[in-house]
């Protein structure tokens, strides 16, 4: 898996925004019809409760905080 190493705080914020825009939709709606086929894709790690959502957000914002600290140390 490719990981991002943002160089600025703004880039780190933009990265997490992009990640949420792409990832969260399928966490709420885990069954997606594959266009042009009769197949469906089902995500197994979808949100089953508010606790799952809270943990997901906390984990990702913890990553953002660490990235910001790393960026600030470099300056």
Secondary structure in CASP SS format (residue, H / E / C, confidence):
PFRMAT SS
TARGET T0000
AUTHOR 0000-0000-0000
METHOD secondary structure of the structure
MODEL  1
X C 1.00
X C 1.00
X C 1.00
X C 1.00
X C 1.00
X C 1.00
X C 1.00
X C 1.00
X H 1.00
X H 1.00
X H 1.00
X H 1.00
X H 1.00
X H 1.00
X H 1.00
X H 1.00
X H 1.00
X H 1.00
X H 1.00
X H 1.00
X H 1.00
X H 1.00
X H 1.00
X H 1.00
X H 1.00
X H 1.00
X H 1.00
X H 1.00
X C 1.00
X C 1.00
X E 1.00
X E 1.00
X E 1.00
X C 1.00
X C 1.00
X C 1.00
X C 1.00
X C 1.00
X C 1.00
X E 1.00
X E 1.00
X E 1.00
X C 1.00
X C 1.00
X C 1.00
X C 1.00
X C 1.00
X C 1.00
X C 1.00
X H 1.00
X H 1.00
X H 1.00
X H 1.00
X H 1.00
X H 1.00
X H 1.00
X H 1.00
X H 1.00
X H 1.00
X H 1.00
X H 1.00
X H 1.00
X H 1.00
X H 1.00
X H 1.00
X H 1.00
X H 1.00
X H 1.00
X H 1.00
X H 1.00
X H 1.00
X H 1.00
X H 1.00
X H 1.00
X C 1.00
END
